[in-house]
């Protein structure tokens, strides 16, 4: 049956009847499926199942004997139909990409930041043969076929960029710069923003010894003592010339006036000077432009700092000036000289005997030896330490030997011109050796010794005093007889005894029962005085006394009931107990509260001024308050209630039924009508 016949093999055609094999291969440029009847099928849709092949479509090629079209590979395309070989597939156009096989045209342009050199299969190729990401130092716009280098003055330190960044100040950026930091502005230059090369050199009078300068202001001012004589310097050109000085910004080794100048007369300028140095003291500088002083000052003269003359100043009398003197050298103490322009110390003469030359640089004698000293010849001091006047003697001005102090005086120090009186507290006996220490003759106890005292017992302490220490100087240092004691005779070293009971002795008491005013007297009213008392003791609060001469507290009287004694030492009660309070004896205040000697008047009572106990509120009244001072302050019994007892703090109860109680009722059943109540009247009722 016909169903036993086989379809012609794919890639072949069978165009004759009763064929026993295929007639030949499909023609180049065509493809043949099973059952093809011609080597050049007329064509049908590629996926048609009822056709036997067709011409090779665009984007593909068909070799002879093709059973299917072969698509152009990725990265290639072909717009031609019936292609017979792979050579008809061409590489994807530069600047574009072909991501799929069988492409008839490129899919699109290369992505911005990438470049496609031809045959690219991606808009962002990475194989570096068909393209790649834009490298640093370059830019790539969309459809770029190769990286474009950054122009000079810009840089790009990132990959995949479409534009370059302006080179920052302090750096320069040649073409295709990837990292501006690799090109810091060199020393001696400054580089503003967008610099392509180091163009701007530091100007005259400046330099820069570090990289990275951004503006002219970054160039360093040429330092004092130096000059910067060219542009683009990395260090100052050198030191300012000797005989000249350079301030800041100097542009020449011998600068003009606005940058320094020539060293003036009276000064010198070593090489590298920033200012003129005044001529050294002891030397002179006699012309401008010197780099060192001219010479030393002449002998007999001296040259201070800044001198311009070898004989700048004449050496004065009292001094001498060797050559090169900065100041006159004064003749030493103990010598003098009246000669001017002296050149050596041999012109200084020794001071003669009996006089002294006290300071350096003397032109004449200072004067005579000072009192308290005696001076041999040739002294340099008016007070020579080796010739002080000895203790026990005195030396007047110009003295040749010391003089012994007279009796009644002493001298305990050396170098004195007179003797002094024996000091108070001591006595001085000069009948023997000269007194040098009054401490050997202290005034005895019981006596005092004013200045110049001659005898130990010359001045006894008076009656009412005593002296218990030696070296007293005057009678005021004799102690007033101690408190509580009396001193009956003069010259005592201790009190005679204690004052009697009933008396007080403050000080200077002359009797055991004195009458000496406030110093010592009988014990006053309001007080008591034990034996040996120095101060009357006041009767305590709550007590008083009108009598004098008491010797103990039992003589003080208790404050009476109804009165109070508010302080100690009273001679009579302070006053009556205040209204609203009661005082029951020995009260210390007129308004006591919860005290043993009284308190505030309790509720239900009243206390008039001078009360010694509370008085109860009368019948028909009560009181809830404390501190009432009169019966009228008690509250009348409230209407409807009755108060039938005294001293109530509240009404007793309600008025009886059948009765009425108006105000201040003293009974619950008032039998007759009064102002305080009564029985209920006819025609009414009272519950």
TITIDREN-30592 format. One line per field, with one value per residue (C-alpha): residue in three letters; chain; x, y, z. Coordinates in steps of 0.02 Angstrom, whole numbers. Layout:
! TITIDREN-30592
residuo <- (ALA/...)
cadena <- (A/...)
px <- (X/...)
py <- (Y/...)
pz <- (Z/...)
END
This chain:
! TITIDREN-30592
residuo <- (UNK/UNK/UNK/UNK/UNK/UNK/UNK/UNK/UNK/UNK/UNK/UNK/UNK/UNK/UNK/UNK/UNK/UNK/UNK/UNK/UNK/UNK/UNK/UNK/UNK/UNK/UNK/UNK/UNK/UNK/UNK/UNK/UNK/UNK/UNK/UNK/UNK/UNK/UNK/UNK/UNK/UNK/UNK/UNK/UNK/UNK/UNK/UNK/UNK/UNK/UNK/UNK/UNK/UNK/UNK/UNK/UNK/UNK/UNK/UNK/UNK/UNK/UNK/UNK/UNK/UNK/UNK/UNK/UNK/UNK/UNK/UNK/UNK/UNK/UNK/UNK/UNK/UNK/UNK/UNK/UNK/UNK/UNK/UNK/UNK/UNK/UNK/UNK/UNK/UNK/UNK/UNK/UNK/UNK/UNK/UNK/UNK/UNK/UNK/UNK/UNK/UNK/UNK/UNK/UNK/UNK/UNK/UNK/UNK/UNK/UNK/UNK/UNK/UNK/UNK/UNK/UNK/UNK/UNK/UNK/UNK/UNK/UNK/UNK/UNK/UNK/UNK/UNK/UNK/UNK/UNK/UNK/UNK/UNK/UNK/UNK/UNK/UNK/UNK/UNK/UNK/UNK/UNK/UNK/UNK/UNK/UNK/UNK/UNK/UNK/UNK/UNK/UNK/UNK/UNK/UNK/UNK/UNK/UNK/UNK/UNK/UNK/UNK/UNK/UNK/UNK/UNK/UNK/UNK/UNK/UNK/UNK/UNK/UNK/UNK/UNK/UNK/UNK/UNK/UNK/UNK/UNK/UNK/UNK/UNK/UNK/UNK/UNK/UNK/UNK/UNK/UNK/UNK/UNK/UNK/UNK/UNK/UNK/UNK/UNK/UNK/UNK/UNK/UNK/UNK/UNK/UNK/UNK/UNK/UNK/UNK/UNK/UNK/UNK/UNK/UNK/UNK/UNK/UNK/UNK/UNK/UNK/UNK/UNK/UNK/UNK/UNK/UNK/UNK/UNK/UNK/UNK/UNK/UNK/UNK/UNK/UNK/UNK/UNK/UNK/UNK/UNK/UNK/UNK/UNK/UNK/UNK/UNK/UNK/UNK/UNK/UNK/UNK/UNK/UNK/UNK/UNK/UNK/UNK/UNK/UNK/UNK/UNK/UNK/UNK/UNK/UNK/UNK/UNK/UNK/UNK/UNK/UNK/UNK/UNK/UNK/UNK/UNK/UNK/UNK/UNK/UNK/UNK/UNK/UNK/UNK/UNK/UNK/UNK/UNK/UNK/UNK/UNK/UNK/UNK/UNK/UNK/UNK/UNK/UNK/UNK/UNK/UNK/UNK/UNK/UNK/UNK/UNK/UNK/UNK/UNK/UNK/UNK/UNK/UNK/UNK/UNK/UNK/UNK/UNK/UNK/UNK/UNK/UNK/UNK/UNK/UNK/UNK/UNK/UNK/UNK/UNK/UNK/UNK/UNK/UNK/UNK/UNK/UNK/UNK/UNK/UNK/UNK/UNK/UNK/UNK/UNK/UNK/UNK/UNK/UNK/UNK/UNK/UNK/UNK/UNK/UNK/UNK/UNK/UNK/UNK/UNK/UNK/UNK/UNK/UNK/UNK/UNK/UNK/UNK/UNK/UNK/UNK/UNK/UNK/UNK/UNK/UNK/UNK/UNK/UNK/UNK/UNK/UNK/UNK/UNK/UNK/UNK/UNK/UNK/UNK/UNK/UNK/UNK/UNK/UNK/UNK/UNK/UNK/UNK/UNK/UNK/UNK/UNK/UNK/UNK/UNK/UNK/UNK/UNK/UNK/UNK/UNK/UNK/UNK/UNK/UNK/UNK/UNK/UNK/UNK/UNK/UNK/UNK/UNK/UNK/UNK/UNK/UNK/UNK/UNK/UNK/UNK/UNK/UNK/UNK/UNK/UNK/UNK/UNK/UNK/UNK/UNK/UNK/UNK/UNK/UNK/UNK/UNK/UNK/UNK/UNK/UNK/UNK/UNK/UNK/UNK/UNK/UNK/UNK/UNK/UNK/UNK/UNK/UNK/UNK/UNK/UNK/UNK/UNK/UNK/UNK/UNK/UNK/UNK/UNK/UNK/UNK/UNK/UNK/UNK/UNK/UNK/UNK/UNK/UNK/UNK/UNK/UNK/UNK/UNK/UNK/UNK/UNK/UNK/UNK/UNK/UNK/UNK/UNK/UNK/UNK/UNK/UNK/UNK/UNK/UNK/UNK/UNK/UNK/UNK/UNK/UNK/UNK/UNK/UNK/UNK/UNK/UNK/UNK/UNK/UNK/UNK/UNK/UNK/UNK/UNK/UNK/UNK/UNK/UNK/UNK/UNK/UNK/UNK/UNK/UNK/UNK/UNK/UNK/UNK/UNK/UNK/UNK/UNK/UNK/UNK/UNK/UNK/UNK/UNK/UNK/UNK/UNK/UNK/UNK/UNK/UNK/UNK/UNK/UNK/UNK/UNK/UNK/UNK/UNK/UNK/UNK/UNK/UNK/UNK/UNK/UNK/UNK/UNK/UNK/UNK/UNK/UNK/UNK/UNK/UNK/UNK/UNK/UNK/UNK/UNK/UNK/UNK/UNK/UNK/UNK/UNK/UNK/UNK/UNK/UNK/UNK/UNK/UNK/UNK/UNK/UNK/UNK/UNK/UNK/UNK/UNK/UNK/UNK/UNK/UNK/UNK/UNK/UNK/UNK/UNK/UNK/UNK/UNK/UNK/UNK/UNK/UNK/UNK/UNK/UNK/UNK/UNK/UNK/UNK/UNK/UNK/UNK/UNK/UNK/UNK/UNK/UNK/UNK/UNK/UNK/UNK/UNK/UNK/UNK/UNK/UNK/UNK/UNK/UNK/UNK/UNK/UNK/UNK/UNK/UNK/UNK/UNK/UNK/UNK/UNK/UNK/UNK/UNK/UNK/UNK/UNK/UNK/UNK/UNK/UNK/UNK/UNK/UNK/UNK/UNK/UNK/UNK/UNK/UNK/UNK/UNK/UNK/UNK/UNK/UNK)
cadena <- (A/A/A/A/A/A/A/A/A/A/A/A/A/A/A/A/A/A/A/A/A/A/A/A/A/A/A/A/A/A/A/A/A/A/A/A/A/A/A/A/A/A/A/A/A/A/A/A/A/A/A/A/A/A/A/A/A/A/A/A/A/A/A/A/A/A/A/A/A/A/A/A/A/A/A/A/A/A/A/A/A/A/A/A/A/A/A/A/A/A/A/A/A/A/A/A/A/A/A/A/A/A/A/A/A/A/A/A/A/A/A/A/A/A/A/A/A/A/A/A/A/A/A/A/A/A/A/A/A/A/A/A/A/A/A/A/A/A/A/A/A/A/A/A/A/A/A/A/A/A/A/A/A/A/A/A/A/A/A/A/A/A/A/A/A/A/A/A/A/A/A/A/A/A/A/A/A/A/A/A/A/A/A/A/A/A/A/A/A/A/A/A/A/A/A/A/A/A/A/A/A/A/A/A/A/A/A/A/A/A/A/A/A/A/A/A/A/A/A/A/A/A/A/A/A/A/A/A/A/A/A/A/A/A/A/A/A/A/A/A/A/A/A/A/A/A/A/A/A/A/A/A/A/A/A/A/A/A/A/A/A/A/A/A/A/A/A/A/A/A/A/A/A/A/A/A/A/A/A/A/A/A/A/A/A/A/A/A/A/A/A/A/A/A/A/A/A/A/A/A/A/A/A/A/A/A/A/A/A/A/A/A/A/A/A/A/A/A/A/A/A/A/A/A/A/A/A/A/A/A/A/A/A/A/A/A/A/A/A/A/A/A/A/A/A/A/A/A/A/A/A/A/A/A/A/A/A/A/A/A/A/A/A/A/A/A/A/A/A/A/A/A/A/A/A/A/A/A/A/A/A/A/A/A/A/A/A/A/A/A/A/A/A/A/A/A/A/A/A/A/A/A/A/A/A/A/A/A/A/A/A/A/A/A/A/A/A/A/A/A/A/A/A/A/A/A/A/A/A/A/A/A/A/A/A/A/A/A/A/A/A/A/A/A/A/A/A/A/A/A/A/A/A/A/A/A/A/A/A/A/A/A/A/A/A/A/A/A/A/A/A/A/A/A/A/A/A/A/A/A/A/A/A/A/A/A/A/A/A/A/A/A/A/A/A/A/A/A/A/A/A/A/A/A/A/A/A/A/A/A/A/A/A/A/A/A/A/A/A/A/A/A/A/A/A/A/A/A/A/A/A/A/A/A/A/A/A/A/A/A/A/A/A/A/A/A/A/A/A/A/A/A/A/A/A/A/A/A/A/A/A/A/A/A/A/A/A/A/A/A/A/A/A/A/A/A/A/A/A/A/A/A/A/A/A/A/A/A/A/A/A/A/A/A/A/A/A/A/A/A/A/A/A/A/A/A/A/A/A/A/A/A/A/A/A/A/A/A/A/A/A/A/A/A/A/A/A/A/A/A/A/A/A/A/A/A/A/A/A/A/A/A/A/A/A/A/A/A/A/A/A/A/A/A/A/A/A/A/A/A/A/A/A/A/A/A/A/A/A/A/A/A/A/A/A/A/A/A/A/A/A/A/A/A/A/A/A)
px <- (0/56/73/223/320/446/454/609/741/761/897/857/722/633/556/521/392/439/599/699/810/814/859/986/1028/931/1009/1121/1016/868/813/715/606/554/460/536/502/621/796/728/563/459/444/314/308/455/347/223/202/122/263/427/549/591/720/839/766/863/966/1012/1110/1078/1219/1184/1082/1011/861/834/903/1061/1039/1180/1263/1247/1352/1315/1170/1119/986/1000/881/935/1109/1216/1359/1405/1508/1349/1331/1425/1492/1373/1407/1530/1434/1290/1252/1168/1110/1018/1058/968/970/928/993/1079/963/1018/1160/1290/1243/1313/1473/1517/1594/1557/1701/1607/1525/1456/1321/1275/1243/1367/1504/1638/1750/1862/1869/1699/1692/1694/1658/1731/1900/1959/2028/1903/1720/1596/1433/1293/1344/1530/1644/1798/1840/1871/2015/1973/2033/2181/2120/1992/1999/1893/1932/1782/1741/1582/1569/1497/1587/1747/1769/1861/2036/2037/2149/2319/2336/2354/2276/2356/2247/2169/2202/2122/2181/2220/2316/2454/2489/2507/2556/2748/2849/2875/2708/2524/2384/2209/2058/2058/2248/2312/2496/2594/2583/2584/2753/2769/2810/2967/2988/2905/2935/2846/2936/2786/2673/2488/2486/2313/2332/2464/2424/2491/2666/2766/2829/3018/3071/3164/3351/3330/3288/3191/3260/3170/2998/2952/3071/3062/3171/3237/3378/3497/3543/3533/3705/3819/3795/3613/3453/3302/3126/2989/2964/3142/3178/3362/3517/3538/3356/3272/3193/3024/3104/3243/3394/3575/3633/3642/3785/3787/3735/3798/3715/3795/3739/3560/3506/3320/3349/3498/3589/3641/3829/3888/3922/4109/4125/4079/4009/4062/3988/3839/3844/3949/3934/4032/4079/4222/4331/4340/4305/4461/4540/4472/4304/4157/4035/3856/3752/3731/3887/3955/4112/4270/4258/4071/4067/4203/4246/4186/4281/4261/4280/4407/4383/4506/4492/4331/4228/4040/4014/4129/4202/4173/4316/4286/4214/4350/4430/4393/4455/4432/4515/4413/4464/4555/4608/4657/4611/4777/4696/4577/4650/4631/4512/4616/4607/4459/4347/4263/4218/4053/4007/4090/4125/4164/4243/4273/4269/4098/4122/4167/4148/3969/3925/3925/4089/4268/4368/4554/4631/4574/4397/4273/4120/4055/4008/4156/4105/4276/4262/4090/4069/4064/3915/3914/3994/3947/4040/4000/4034/4222/4261/4434/4389/4225/4155/4082/3895/3857/3761/3571/3591/3650/3693/3664/3709/3864/3880/3783/3814/3728/3673/3489/3387/3360/3198/3036/3018/3202/3321/3500/3642/3797/3904/3998/4034/3943/3768/3743/3588/3448/3378/3502/3399/3212/3085/3029/2848/2737/2830/2839/2987/2960/3101/3264/3218/3371/3310/3215/3087/3067/2886/2767/2596/2461/2320/2180/2307/2443/2586/2608/2738/2908/2962/2809/2836/2705/2568/2436/2519/2485/2333/2170/2124/2045/1858/1787/1940/2012/2189/2212/2397/2527/2667/2562/2604/2431/2256/2227/2071/1890/1749/1611/1440/1308/1441/1519/1695/1721/1898/2015/1920/2011/1898/1801/1640/1673/1576/1668/1528/1519/1692/1640/1483/1336/1232/1091/902/847/1010/1106/1293/1384/1552/1692/1565/1629/1459/1286/1181/1005/850/786/636/475/555/601/681/667/800/990/1130/1055/1186/1088/938/822/805/719/526/411/308/128/-24/-108/58/214/401/468/655/791/853/682/650/461/340/336/146/-24/-65/-141/-327/-371/-236/-214/-52/-50/122/306/243/379/261/93/23/78/20/18/143/151/127/-25/-99/-223/-400/-488/-652/-805/-711/-647/-495/-492/-327/-234/-325/-242/-371/-508/-687/-830/-949/-1114/-1285/-1367/-1200/-1058/-893/-801/-656/-504/-423/-583/-547/-725/-893/-972/-859/-953/-1082/-1269/-1355/-1421/-1612/-1700/-1567/-1533/-1377/-1420/-1242/-1087/-924/-1010/-919/-1084/-1275/-1340/-1483/-1645/-1787/-1929/-2085/-2219/-2088/-1985/-1809/-1757/-1580/-1471/-1598/-1540/-1680/-1758/-1936/-1952/-2107/-2145/-2122/-1962/-1837/-1751/-1909/-2069/-2218/-2306/-2451/-2630/-2664/-2487/-2385/-2202/-2134)
py <- (0/183/193/81/216/318/509/582/615/792/887/790/795/658/722/561/423/247/312/193/327/519/609/734/857/1016/1165/1289/1438/1322/1198/1038/941/758/734/878/861/998/1058/1237/1229/1384/1426/1428/1485/1413/1314/1253/1064/1038/1110/1031/1180/1349/1485/1518/1667/1828/1806/1628/1533/1364/1255/1125/982/1088/1013/1175/1356/1386/1552/1679/1665/1798/1951/1936/1974/1954/2049/1941/1796/1633/1648/1500/1511/1575/1711/1807/1834/1993/2051/2165/2346/2443/2546/2421/2248/2088/1984/1844/1717/1735/1925/2019/2185/2248/2257/2433/2548/2511/2575/2744/2712/2562/2542/2411/2387/2263/2093/2136/2020/2138/2325/2311/2195/2132/2024/2172/2099/2155/2298/2334/2457/2629/2633/2768/2922/2902/2933/2832/2904/2792/2700/2725/2618/2655/2754/2942/3008/3145/3312/3396/3487/3352/3176/3023/2906/2792/2664/2670/2861/2971/3131/3190/3296/3462/3443/3515/3658/3603/3472/3464/3337/3288/3204/3038/3067/2934/2994/3178/3135/3065/3242/3360/3536/3534/3639/3818/3819/3839/3757/3832/3725/3641/3652/3543/3572/3665/3837/3966/3991/4072/4256/4353/4373/4206/4019/3856/3705/3589/3519/3554/3743/3804/3992/4128/4153/3978/4034/4072/4247/4253/4249/4393/4385/4300/4350/4262/4328/4219/4146/3965/3945/3795/3881/4058/4106/4137/4248/4437/4512/4566/4752/4740/4679/4598/4606/4494/4478/4531/4502/4552/4509/4698/4748/4915/5016/4932/4761/4807/4915/4955/4944/5124/5204/5149/4972/4819/4680/4507/4405/4346/4496/4534/4699/4811/4763/4909/4918/4808/4899/4934/4951/5079/5071/5229/5203/5123/4950/4864/4678/4690/4832/4944/4924/4935/5101/5208/5200/5338/5328/5209/5161/5111/5007/5089/5199/5272/5356/5284/5419/5410/5461/5525/5419/5520/5554/5413/5285/5216/5151/5031/5013/4928/4984/4970/5071/5160/5045/5127/5143/5011/5053/5121/5221/5379/5473/5653/5622/5610/5505/5380/5221/5106/5070/5140/5312/5259/5324/5241/5333/5417/5369/5436/5440/5315/5297/5205/5165/5133/5275/5406/5569/5629/5563/5506/5574/5526/5353/5320/5329/5157/5116/5173/5178/5150/5220/5159/5102/5072/5074/5196/5042/4922/4754/4728/4891/4889/4971/4827/4789/4894/5041/5177/5259/5432/5479/5479/5390/5316/5207/5148/5235/5134/5161/5258/5183/5170/5132/4984/4933/4754/4772/4808/4954/5082/5269/5290/5190/5161/5171/5011/4938/4930/4766/4766/4866/4904/4919/4990/4993/4843/4795/4878/4805/4720/4615/4684/4508/4478/4599/4554/4649/4533/4473/4597/4744/4836/4921/5066/5117/5168/5082/5066/4961/4796/4853/5032/5015/4895/4844/4953/4898/4807/4730/4598/4545/4359/4375/4454/4582/4694/4863/4978/4981/4939/4768/4731/4620/4688/4574/4421/4400/4335/4387/4544/4617/4717/4775/4832/4725/4565/4418/4336/4393/4406/4293/4265/4393/4363/4280/4410/4514/4507/4554/4585/4655/4759/4724/4796/4717/4552/4655/4792/4944/4994/5025/4908/4834/4757/4780/4702/4579/4681/4647/4511/4415/4306/4294/4144/4170/4210/4267/4377/4407/4410/4262/4316/4241/4114/4146/4119/4199/4376/4462/4642/4617/4643/4536/4365/4225/4081/4053/4000/4184/4217/4221/4117/4220/4236/4147/4255/4340/4292/4324/4315/4338/4305/4435/4517/4627/4615/4509/4556/4575/4490/4331/4379/4366/4194/4109/4061/4061/3955/4008/4022/4063/4125/4188/4278/4158/3982/3831/3658/3707/3650/3831/3866/3852/3924/3935/3768/3750/3781/3912/4090/4172/4358/4452/4396/4227/4091/3960/3946/4010/3901/3973/4018/3927/3946/3955/3844/3862/3751/3873/3890/4052/4151/4303/4349/4264/4365/4268/4106/4055/4069/3898/3873/3886/3719/3665/3693/3716/3678/3670/3783/3747/3661/3634/3594/3605/3466/3415/3464/3560/3446/3414/3543/3675/3793/3855/4013/4070/4040/3924/3852/3719/3591/3631/3817/3834/4014/4110/4214/4280/4110/4001/3936/3812/3795/3921/3878/3855/3789/3632/3600/3430)
pz <- (0/-24/165/149/51/157/159/80/218/287/192/34/-100/-197/-361/-460/-448/-394/-321/-219/-139/-126/-286/-209/-68/-32/-123/-31/26/58/188/161/283/265/104/5/-182/-243/-194/-187/-93/-128/53/189/368/460/579/452/462/291/187/142/167/90/59/206/310/356/516/462/331/248/185/51/127/269/356/459/445/550/650/653/826/965/930/742/626/442/346/188/143/60/136/87/216/390/309/273/465/509/680/775/727/841/968/964/1034/973/1121/1028/891/724/732/573/647/809/961/1015/1065/1198/1374/1436/1535/1425/1252/1118/994/880/902/1074/1141/1285/1309/1453/1388/1505/1395/1343/1166/1104/1231/1419/1559/1534/1628/1751/1665/1521/1479/1375/1310/1245/1082/1121/1014/1125/1287/1266/1376/1505/1438/1526/1682/1723/1796/1823/1967/1937/1802/1699/1692/1555/1608/1695/1855/1863/1936/2116/2168/2233/2095/1905/1788/1620/1488/1542/1728/1837/2010/2032/2193/2084/2022/2172/2127/2142/2262/2203/2112/2148/2049/2043/2002/1828/1808/1665/1707/1844/1765/1905/1989/2163/2133/2181/2368/2405/2396/2432/2502/2506/2370/2350/2333/2280/2257/2261/2445/2479/2432/2590/2620/2610/2795/2880/2852/2683/2504/2367/2203/2074/2038/2071/2219/2334/2465/2495/2376/2521/2668/2658/2620/2762/2797/2745/2828/2747/2817/2746/2556/2512/2326/2323/2424/2451/2467/2438/2576/2567/2593/2715/2683/2715/2896/2966/3063/3245/3199/3106/3008/2991/2841/2867/2973/2985/3076/3107/3267/3376/3395/3540/3703/3718/3529/3397/3220/3127/2952/2864/2785/2920/2951/3116/3239/3182/3339/3529/3617/3661/3838/3951/3864/3861/3724/3764/3645/3474/3484/3322/3394/3474/3608/3630/3815/3934/4086/4240/4402/4528/4390/4264/4086/4002/3813/3757/3908/3892/4051/4175/4309/4479/4603/4739/4910/5025/4884/4785/4632/4574/4404/4243/4089/4202/4114/4260/4442/4502/4498/4640/4808/4980/5102/5246/5431/5532/5380/5265/5083/5089/4909/4742/4623/4756/4699/4881/5061/5126/5304/5483/5560/5621/5806/5889/5800/5805/5645/5611/5452/5282/5320/5181/5293/5426/5528/5519/5593/5672/5771/5849/6019/6150/6265/6425/6332/6208/6062/5992/5810/5776/5941/5960/6113/6197/6356/6504/6545/6707/6855/6830/6646/6545/6369/6318/6135/6038/5918/6022/6040/6210/6362/6399/6559/6655/6583/6681/6775/6825/6933/6884/7011/6927/7084/7016/6838/6694/6676/6509/6552/6665/6671/6813/6921/6904/7011/7156/7185/7279/7202/7035/6954/6832/6713/6801/6966/7077/7226/7231/7364/7304/7240/7338/7265/7353/7472/7375/7256/7257/7145/7119/6980/6965/6833/6858/6775/6855/6985/6854/6837/7020/7015/7089/7233/7153/7143/7306/7408/7494/7509/7669/7660/7528/7456/7456/7345/7374/7438/7628/7628/7566/7574/7708/7668/7620/7529/7357/7308/7121/7130/7236/7398/7550/7685/7711/7730/7602/7551/7392/7268/7121/7156/7325/7433/7528/7425/7339/7344/7221/7247/7371/7403/7481/7565/7439/7307/7166/7087/7168/7115/7060/7140/7011/6900/6996/7151/7213/7362/7426/7563/7551/7626/7585/7587/7505/7388/7530/7573/7405/7414/7300/7178/7252/7176/7042/7000/6899/6912/6734/6761/6888/7011/7043/7193/7168/7061/6877/6873/6881/6787/6618/6582/6511/6618/6801/6905/7065/7135/7076/6900/6781/6644/6642/6512/6563/6464/6543/6676/6858/6913/6800/6627/6502/6569/6521/6425/6535/6637/6633/6715/6752/6766/6924/6937/7040/6984/6847/6884/6811/6680/6772/6758/6588/6495/6433/6341/6219/6204/6317/6375/6422/6528/6588/6625/6485/6364/6410/6277/6326/6321/6143/6108/6136/6260/6445/6552/6736/6805/6811/6718/6570/6405/6312/6346/6460/6344/6257/6340/6407/6301/6340/6375/6272/6305/6215/6263/6419/6497/6665/6680/6563/6626/6656/6765/6723/6565/6567/6442/6448/6419/6498/6485/6317/6310/6273/6089/6055/6084/6118/6069)
END
